Amino acid sequence: MTLRTLPGEPPAGPWRAVRVAVLTELIAGTAPAFGPCIVAVDGRSGGGKSTLAQRLSDAVPDSTVVHVDDVAWHAPMFGWTELLADGVLGPLRRGEEVSYRPPAWDLHGRSGQIAVPAGRSLVIVEGVGAGRRELSELIDCLVWVQSDYAEAERLGLARDVASAVNGDPAATVAFWHTWMAAELPFLDADRPWERADITVAGTSALPQPPGKVLVSSLPTDRRCGSLGRGSGGC
């Protein structure tokens, strides 16, 4: 079965089911000699990025998930590259702990901080644009979550309406379309699927085996290794 993608994004495949542990092993193979392995989980809104990031984190006890939405909170749409680079990825590259409050958090009275303890083996940065081109030198592995576009929109809208993230349902739908007016041209220009080391099937009509994920390698330089080697028993 083929995912319905937007023009410019070729459907990946063939898909194969692998255990989450196998996927984390492939990602761990990109770890630098110093500091944590930093993996970006990128994909379209509503496509299953957060779910995949949490599954990866659950499989690696000393891991942390960083949500791009927290870094980008009240920042211009896709205008947060320096915030993520300077506040999170740079310190991680230096082997430091992260304790970061983006400027908008103080401006708008948000409590807490974005925290990553020192000594993590894996840091998962998830969100639309997590693997954007400008951050390539700060990321060890890029995972693209390919989704069925229509299904991602349906589930994303249902999620946002249920959580009332933008007030009433009408406002939520209106914001979704405003966001898409920025997301679609951004992804079309950045084309992270072309740089992806591993592609994972997210929101789709494809059957998802329990305890496994559907993956497809791309015809590019695969820093995350070959799915044909070292994945016995997947």
Summary of the structure (lengths in Angstrom):
residues: 234
radius of gyration: 17.2
end to end distance: 20.9
largest distance: 51.2
contacts: 742
relative contact order: 0.24
helix: 38%
strand: 18%
